Amino acid sequence: MCGKWKKPNQELMSLLDTMIQPYNCTQKKMFGSPTFFVNNNMFAGVHEDTIFIRLSEEDRKVIQEEDPDSEHFEPLEGKKMREYMILTESICREIPRLEKWIERSFTYASSFPPKIPKKRK
C-alpha cells in the first residue's frame, strides 16, 4: 500500500457496520476511514479496499494458517501495524468466518484496560 490513499470501499463499510452491530463500541475516523473502538482501543476498520482487525499473536498465526493470503495491515508503506491483519476477500464473503474474526478481534481489544484519550493541544 503506497501512494495516494483511496476512499474507503462503501460495500466493505456497510458490511463491517452490519457485523459490528452486536458489539458495544464506538466509531471514529482514522486513516480517513471508519474505525471501531472498545474502551478507546481500536479493533476493526476499513481502509481503502480492505477490512482490518486487531488480533492476538495466537490468532494472527491461526488466520495466516487458515488463509495464507492474509497479511499485516500496512496503512503506509513500511509501517506495518503489528497486531492488525487484513481480512481477505474470501473471509469477507463467508459471513460465519467474518463474524468469528470480528468477535475474536473485539474480545482481544476488550482485554486491554481502557485507554485514556490524549488531550488535543
N, CA and C atoms as an extended XYZ file, in Angstrom:
363
Properties=species:S:1:pos:R:3:atomname:S:1:resname:S:1:resid:I:1 pbc="F F F"
N         0.843       -1.162        0.000 N   MET     1
C         0.000        0.000        0.000 CA  MET     1
C         0.898        1.238        0.000 C   MET     1
N         0.902        1.916       -1.062 N   CYS     2
C         1.683        3.136       -1.092 CA  CYS     2
C         1.019        4.125       -2.026 C   CYS     2
N         1.550        5.339       -2.058 N   GLY     3
C         0.972        6.347       -2.919 CA  GLY     3
C        -0.212        7.010       -2.265 C   GLY     3
N        -1.068        7.565       -3.097 N   LYS     4
C        -2.225        8.306       -2.619 CA  LYS     4
C        -3.299        7.346       -2.093 C   LYS     4
N        -3.876        7.685       -0.959 N   TRP     5
C        -4.935        6.861       -0.395 CA  TRP     5
C        -6.202        6.972       -1.220 C   TRP     5
N        -6.930        5.845       -1.277 N   LYS     6
C        -8.234        5.832       -1.930 CA  LYS     6
C        -9.311        5.961       -0.855 C   LYS     6
N       -10.461        6.417       -1.271 N   LYS     7
C       -11.585        6.469       -0.340 CA  LYS     7
C       -11.950        5.047        0.068 C   LYS     7
N       -12.498        4.877        1.279 N   PRO     8
C       -12.873        3.528        1.718 CA  PRO     8
C       -13.994        2.945        0.864 C   PRO     8
N       -13.911        1.657        0.644 N   ASN     9
C       -14.885        0.911       -0.130 CA  ASN     9
C       -16.235        0.933        0.600 C   ASN     9
N       -17.263        1.468       -0.065 N   GLN    10
C       -18.591        1.616        0.544 CA  GLN    10
C       -19.220        0.274        0.927 C   GLN    10
N       -19.040       -0.738        0.084 N   GLU    11
C       -19.600       -2.065        0.383 CA  GLU    11
C       -18.979       -2.636        1.644 C   GLU    11
N       -17.650       -2.494        1.770 N   LEU    12
C       -16.974       -3.008        2.962 CA  LEU    12
C       -17.380       -2.222        4.204 C   LEU    12
N       -17.580       -0.919        4.051 N   MET    13
C       -18.022       -0.118        5.191 CA  MET    13
C       -19.392       -0.589        5.664 C   MET    13
N       -20.290       -0.850        4.736 N   SER    14
C       -21.635       -1.343        5.091 CA  SER    14
C       -21.557       -2.721        5.725 C   SER    14
N       -20.729       -3.582        5.154 N   LEU    15
C       -20.567       -4.932        5.683 CA  LEU    15
C       -20.032       -4.879        7.114 C   LEU    15
N       -18.963       -4.122        7.338 N   LEU    16
C       -18.389       -4.046        8.682 CA  LEU    16
C       -19.367       -3.412        9.650 C   LEU    16
N       -20.067       -2.391        9.216 N   ASP    17
C       -21.054       -1.747       10.080 CA  ASP    17
C       -22.107       -2.746       10.534 C   ASP    17
N       -22.539       -3.613        9.630 N   THR    18
C       -23.518       -4.654        9.964 CA  THR    18
C       -22.932       -5.657       10.958 C   THR    18
N       -21.680       -6.055       10.735 N   MET    19
C       -21.037       -7.042       11.600 CA  MET    19
C       -20.776       -6.492       13.013 C   MET    19
N       -20.623       -5.192       13.123 N   ILE    20
C       -20.282       -4.545       14.395 CA  ILE    20
C       -21.515       -4.316       15.270 C   ILE    20
N       -22.703       -4.374       14.685 N   GLN    21
C       -23.936       -4.038       15.412 CA  GLN    21
C       -24.076       -4.718       16.782 C   GLN    21
N       -23.734       -6.004       16.924 N   PRO    22
C       -23.937       -6.647       18.231 CA  PRO    22
C       -22.984       -6.160       19.334 C   PRO    22
N       -21.974       -5.389       18.986 N   TYR    23
C       -20.938       -5.027       19.946 CA  TYR    23
C       -21.109       -3.612       20.477 C   TYR    23
N       -20.798       -3.456       21.748 N   ASN    24
C       -20.836       -2.150       22.380 CA  ASN    24
C       -19.502       -1.453       22.092 C   ASN    24
N       -19.500       -0.639       21.057 N   CYS    25
C       -18.265        0.009       20.636 CA  CYS    25
C       -18.572        1.389       20.079 C   CYS    25
N       -17.522        2.146       19.829 N   THR    26
C       -17.678        3.473       19.258 CA  THR    26
C       -16.988        3.535       17.907 C   THR    26
N       -17.472        4.422       17.065 N   GLN    27
C       -16.887        4.605       15.740 CA  GLN    27
C       -16.199        5.962       15.686 C   GLN    27
N       -14.996        5.968       15.119 N   LYS    28
C       -14.239        7.196       14.887 CA  LYS    28
C       -13.630        7.086       13.499 C   LYS    28
N       -13.076        8.181       13.024 N   LYS    29
C       -12.369        8.141       11.739 CA  LYS    29
C       -10.870        8.085       11.993 C   LYS    29
N       -10.217        7.156       11.322 N   MET    30
C        -8.757        7.072       11.309 CA  MET    30
C        -8.386        6.674        9.893 C   MET    30
N        -7.276        7.159        9.440 N   PHE    31
C        -6.834        6.873        8.073 CA  PHE    31
C        -7.890        7.339        7.070 C   PHE    31
N        -8.715        8.293        7.464 N   GLY    32
C        -9.777        8.788        6.599 CA  GLY    32
C       -10.929        7.811        6.443 C   GLY    32
N       -10.979        6.824        7.317 N   SER    33
C       -11.972        5.753        7.184 CA  SER    33
C       -12.608        5.445        8.535 C   SER    33
N       -13.774        4.773        8.511 N   PRO    34
C       -14.414        4.406        9.770 CA  PRO    34
C       -13.623        3.313       10.479 C   PRO    34
N       -13.408        3.526       11.775 N   THR    35
C       -12.760        2.512       12.606 CA  THR    35
C       -13.585        2.357       13.875 C   THR    35
N       -13.444        1.202       14.508 N   PHE    36
C       -14.250        0.886       15.673 CA  PHE    36
C       -13.358        0.613       16.875 C   PHE    36
N       -13.836        1.098       18.035 N   PHE    37
C       -13.067        1.047       19.272 CA  PHE    37
C       -13.906        0.471       20.399 C   PHE    37
N       -13.238       -0.254       21.293 N   VAL    38
C       -13.844       -0.685       22.541 CA  VAL    38
C       -12.921       -0.158       23.641 C   VAL    38
N       -13.481        0.567       24.587 N   ASN    39
C       -12.685        1.205       25.653 CA  ASN    39
C       -11.542        2.050       25.082 C   ASN    39
N       -11.804        2.727       23.984 N   ASN    40
C       -10.813        3.562       23.281 CA  ASN    40
C        -9.652        2.766       22.703 C   ASN    40
N        -9.813        1.461       22.559 N   ASN    41
C        -8.813        0.604       21.914 CA  ASN    41
C        -9.359        0.171       20.557 C   ASN    41
N        -8.652        0.535       19.489 N   MET    42
C        -9.112        0.202       18.137 CA  MET    42
C        -9.076       -1.312       17.934 C   MET    42
N       -10.130       -1.833       17.277 N   PHE    43
C       -10.137       -3.272       16.999 CA  PHE    43
C       -10.525       -3.614       15.566 C   PHE    43
N       -11.122       -2.706       14.817 N   ALA    44
C       -11.507       -3.026       13.435 CA  ALA    44
C       -11.726       -1.747       12.654 C   ALA    44
N       -11.612       -1.873       11.338 N   GLY    45
C       -11.872       -0.720       10.495 CA  GLY    45
C       -11.797       -1.086        9.025 C   GLY    45
N       -12.071       -0.076        8.217 N   VAL    46
C       -11.961       -0.214        6.765 CA  VAL    46
C       -10.887        0.750        6.310 C   VAL    46
N       -10.025        0.267        5.460 N   HIS    47
C        -9.010        1.132        4.843 CA  HIS    47
C        -8.975        0.795        3.362 C   HIS    47
N        -9.304        1.775        2.551 N   GLU    48
C        -9.364        1.602        1.101 CA  GLU    48
C       -10.238        0.405        0.757 C   GLU    48
N        -9.661       -0.661        0.202 N   ASP    49
C       -10.451       -1.832       -0.215 CA  ASP    49
C       -10.286       -3.022        0.719 C   ASP    49
N       -10.015       -2.743        2.005 N   THR    50
C        -9.812       -3.842        2.943 CA  THR    50
C       -10.470       -3.560        4.288 C   THR    50
N       -10.795       -4.645        4.981 N   ILE    51
C       -11.194       -4.588        6.382 CA  ILE    51
C        -9.979       -5.070        7.168 C   ILE    51
N        -9.650       -4.348        8.235 N   PHE    52
C        -8.550       -4.790        9.097 CA  PHE    52
C        -9.077       -5.000       10.508 C   PHE    52
N        -8.442       -5.923       11.224 N   ILE    53
C        -8.832       -6.229       12.597 CA  ILE    53
C        -7.589       -6.428       13.443 C   ILE    53
N        -7.758       -6.247       14.746 N   ARG    54
C        -6.675       -6.432       15.712 CA  ARG    54
C        -6.804       -7.827       16.308 C   ARG    54
N        -5.688       -8.566       16.326 N   LEU    55
C        -5.716       -9.938       16.821 CA  LEU    55
C        -4.533      -10.228       17.727 C   LEU    55
N        -4.726      -11.192       18.613 N   SER    56
C        -3.637      -11.679       19.459 CA  SER    56
C        -2.602      -12.376       18.580 C   SER    56
N        -1.435      -12.596       19.126 N   GLU    57
C        -0.382      -13.277       18.369 CA  GLU    57
C        -0.849      -14.667       17.924 C   GLU    57
N        -1.512      -15.373       18.825 N   GLU    58
C        -2.019      -16.714       18.501 CA  GLU    58
C        -3.022      -16.662       17.352 C   GLU    58
N        -3.962      -15.728       17.413 N   ASP    59
C        -4.966      -15.611       16.352 CA  ASP    59
C        -4.359      -15.151       15.029 C   ASP    59
N        -3.305      -14.335       15.090 N   ARG    60
C        -2.632      -13.930       13.846 CA  ARG    60
C        -2.023      -15.151       13.159 C   ARG    60
N        -1.483      -16.067       13.944 N   LYS    61
C        -0.929      -17.303       13.372 CA  LYS    61
C        -2.047      -18.156       12.771 C   LYS    61
N        -3.157      -18.269       13.498 N   VAL    62
C        -4.288      -19.086       13.038 CA  VAL    62
C        -4.847      -18.537       11.729 C   VAL    62
N        -5.054      -17.228       11.657 N   ILE    63
C        -5.653      -16.666       10.442 CA  ILE    63
C        -4.717      -16.856        9.249 C   ILE    63
N        -3.410      -16.783        9.476 N   GLN    64
C        -2.468      -16.983        8.371 CA  GLN    64
C        -2.403      -18.448        7.956 C   GLN    64
N        -2.628      -19.366        8.901 N   GLU    65
C        -2.690      -20.785        8.542 CA  GLU    65
C        -3.962      -21.071        7.750 C   GLU    65
N        -5.089      -20.501        8.190 N   GLU    66
C        -6.380      -20.701        7.512 CA  GLU    66
C        -6.390      -20.054        6.134 C   GLU    66
N        -5.764      -18.888        6.039 N   ASP    67
C        -5.809      -18.116        4.806 CA  ASP    67
C        -4.431      -17.498        4.555 C   ASP    67
N        -3.556      -18.232        3.850 N   PRO    68
C        -2.183      -17.772        3.631 CA  PRO    68
C        -2.070      -16.415        2.934 C   PRO    68
N        -3.147      -15.947        2.297 N   ASP    69
C        -3.108      -14.634        1.646 CA  ASP    69
C        -3.316      -13.480        2.622 C   ASP    69
N        -3.722      -13.791        3.861 N   SER    70
C        -3.909      -12.709        4.824 CA  SER    70
C        -2.541      -12.136        5.203 C   SER    70
N        -2.522      -10.829        5.407 N   GLU    71
C        -1.255      -10.179        5.720 CA  GLU    71
C        -1.471       -9.072        6.738 C   GLU    71
N        -0.374       -8.572        7.285 N   HIS    72
C        -0.443       -7.488        8.261 CA  HIS    72
C        -0.966       -6.218        7.606 C   HIS    72
N        -1.709       -5.451        8.383 N   PHE    73
C        -2.221       -4.166        7.929 CA  PHE    73
C        -1.056       -3.184        7.874 C   PHE    73
N        -0.921       -2.536        6.735 N   GLU    74
C         0.175       -1.592        6.496 CA  GLU    74
C        -0.408       -0.329        5.851 C   GLU    74
N        -0.918        0.615        6.688 N   PRO    75
C        -1.556        1.803        6.114 CA  PRO    75
C        -0.589        2.686        5.330 C   PRO    75
N         0.675        2.655        5.689 N   LEU    76
C         1.730        3.368        4.962 CA  LEU    76
C         2.833        2.370        4.647 C   LEU    76
N         3.405        2.477        3.475 N   GLU    77
C         4.462        1.549        3.081 CA  GLU    77
C         5.563        1.538        4.137 C   GLU    77
N         5.898        0.321        4.582 N   GLY    78
C         6.946        0.153        5.585 CA  GLY    78
C         6.484        0.383        7.008 C   GLY    78
N         5.198        0.648        7.210 N   LYS    79
C         4.655        0.923        8.543 CA  LYS    79
C         3.583       -0.110        8.900 C   LYS    79
N         4.015       -1.355        9.082 N   LYS    80
C         3.075       -2.409        9.459 CA  LYS    80
C         2.590       -2.186       10.879 C   LYS    80
N         1.316       -2.430       11.080 N   MET    81
C         0.737       -2.378       12.417 CA  MET    81
C         0.735       -3.820       12.927 C   MET    81
N         1.643       -4.097       13.827 N   ARG    82
C         1.976       -5.452       14.269 CA  ARG    82
C         0.770       -6.320       14.628 C   ARG    82
N        -0.185       -5.793       15.358 N   GLU    83
C        -1.304       -6.616       15.829 CA  GLU    83
C        -2.492       -6.647       14.873 C   GLU    83
N        -2.399       -5.965       13.767 N   TYR    84
C        -3.542       -5.825       12.860 CA  TYR    84
C        -3.342       -6.621       11.580 C   TYR    84
N        -4.403       -7.323       11.197 N   MET    85
C        -4.381       -8.134        9.979 CA  MET    85
C        -5.481       -7.656        9.036 C   MET    85
N        -5.210       -7.802        7.746 N   ILE    86
C        -6.205       -7.523        6.718 CA  ILE    86
C        -7.008       -8.792        6.488 C   ILE    86
N        -8.325       -8.651        6.421 N   LEU    87
C        -9.177       -9.791        6.106 CA  LEU    87
C        -9.271       -9.924        4.585 C   LEU    87
N        -8.998      -11.116        4.105 N   THR    88
C        -9.030      -11.356        2.665 CA  THR    88
C       -10.470      -11.343        2.153 C   THR    88
N       -10.584      -11.255        0.834 N   GLU    89
C       -11.905      -11.279        0.194 CA  GLU    89
C       -12.668      -12.546        0.552 C   GLU    89
N       -11.966      -13.674        0.594 N   SER    90
C       -12.655      -14.941        0.884 CA  SER    90
C       -13.258      -14.929        2.291 C   SER    90
N       -12.570      -14.345        3.267 N   ILE    91
C       -13.125      -14.255        4.618 CA  ILE    91
C       -14.328      -13.317        4.618 C   ILE    91
N       -14.207      -12.192        3.933 N   CYS    92
C       -15.304      -11.213        3.913 CA  CYS    92
C       -16.548      -11.750        3.224 C   CYS    92
N       -16.385      -12.696        2.306 N   ARG    93
C       -17.539      -13.275        1.597 CA  ARG    93
C       -18.232      -14.349        2.420 C   ARG    93
N       -17.523      -14.942        3.376 N   GLU    94
C       -18.099      -16.013        4.208 CA  GLU    94
C       -18.483      -15.426        5.556 C   GLU    94
N       -19.741      -15.050        5.691 N   ILE    95
C       -20.214      -14.337        6.871 CA  ILE    95
C       -19.887      -15.054        8.189 C   ILE    95
N       -20.064      -16.387        8.305 N   PRO    96
C       -19.700      -17.026        9.577 CA  PRO    96
C       -18.212      -16.848        9.927 C   PRO    96
N       -17.340      -16.944        8.940 N   ARG    97
C       -15.908      -16.721        9.205 CA  ARG    97
C       -15.654      -15.272        9.578 C   ARG    97
N       -16.282      -14.355        8.883 N   LEU    98
C       -16.121      -12.941        9.179 CA  LEU    98
C       -16.594      -12.643       10.603 C   LEU    98
N       -17.748      -13.180       10.970 N   GLU    99
C       -18.275      -12.989       12.329 CA  GLU    99
C       -17.291      -13.517       13.371 C   GLU    99
N       -16.723      -14.679       13.102 N   LYS   100
C       -15.760      -15.278       14.036 CA  LYS   100
C       -14.575      -14.350       14.258 C   LYS   100
N       -14.015      -13.806       13.181 N   TRP   101
C       -12.826      -12.977       13.311 CA  TRP   101
C       -13.144      -11.624       13.922 C   TRP   101
N       -14.303      -11.057       13.637 N   ILE   102
C       -14.700       -9.804       14.275 CA  ILE   102
C       -14.856      -10.032       15.777 C   ILE   102
N       -15.483      -11.143       16.147 N   GLU   103
C       -15.664      -11.457       17.572 CA  GLU   103
C       -14.314      -11.620       18.273 C   GLU   103
N       -13.392      -12.326       17.639 N   ARG   104
C       -12.066      -12.511       18.248 CA  ARG   104
C       -11.340      -11.178       18.398 C   ARG   104
N       -11.486      -10.322       17.412 N   SER   105
C       -10.852       -9.005       17.474 CA  SER   105
C       -11.446       -8.181       18.618 C   SER   105
N       -12.772       -8.160       18.716 N   PHE   106
C       -13.442       -7.414       19.777 CA  PHE   106
C       -13.032       -7.949       21.150 C   PHE   106
N       -13.015       -9.264       21.293 N   THR   107
C       -12.646       -9.889       22.561 CA  THR   107
C       -11.213       -9.536       22.945 C   THR   107
N       -10.309       -9.592       21.972 N   TYR   108
C        -8.911       -9.264       22.240 CA  TYR   108
C        -8.766       -7.802       22.667 C   TYR   108
N        -9.360       -6.881       21.922 N   ALA   109
C        -9.257       -5.455       22.271 CA  ALA   109
C        -9.945       -5.161       23.601 C   ALA   109
N       -10.987       -5.913       23.931 N   SER   110
C       -11.687       -5.736       25.207 CA  SER   110
C       -10.829       -6.148       26.391 C   SER   110
N        -9.822       -6.958       26.142 N   SER   111
C        -8.964       -7.444       27.232 CA  SER   111
C        -7.986       -6.372       27.724 C   SER   111
N        -7.839       -5.296       26.970 N   PHE   112
C        -6.940       -4.219       27.368 CA  PHE   112
C        -7.654       -3.254       28.309 C   PHE   112
N        -6.895       -2.620       29.201 N   PRO   113
C        -7.542       -1.606       30.045 CA  PRO   113
C        -8.004       -0.434       29.184 C   PRO   113
N        -9.027        0.278       29.645 N   PRO   114
C        -9.479        1.436       28.869 CA  PRO   114
C        -8.332        2.420       28.644 C   PRO   114
N        -8.266        2.899       27.423 N   LYS   115
C        -7.231        3.870       27.067 CA  LYS   115
C        -7.779        5.266       27.335 C   LYS   115
N        -6.993        6.063       28.041 N   ILE   116
C        -7.382        7.440       28.322 CA  ILE   116
C        -7.051        8.277       27.088 C   ILE   116
N        -8.058        8.938       26.503 N   PRO   117
C        -7.771        9.749       25.309 CA  PRO   117
C        -6.808       10.882       25.639 C   PRO   117
N        -5.892       11.141       24.706 N   LYS   118
C        -4.944       12.239       24.871 CA  LYS   118
C        -5.664       13.548       24.585 C   LYS   118
N        -5.343       14.560       25.375 N   LYS   119
C        -5.947       15.872       25.150 CA  LYS   119
C        -5.260       16.529       23.969 C   LYS   119
N        -6.077       17.136       23.121 N   ARG   120
C        -5.525       17.838       21.962 CA  ARG   120
C        -4.960       19.177       22.400 C   ARG   120
N        -3.869       19.537       21.765 N   LYS   121
C        -3.230       20.819       22.098 CA  LYS   121
C        -3.935       21.972       21.428 C   LYS   121
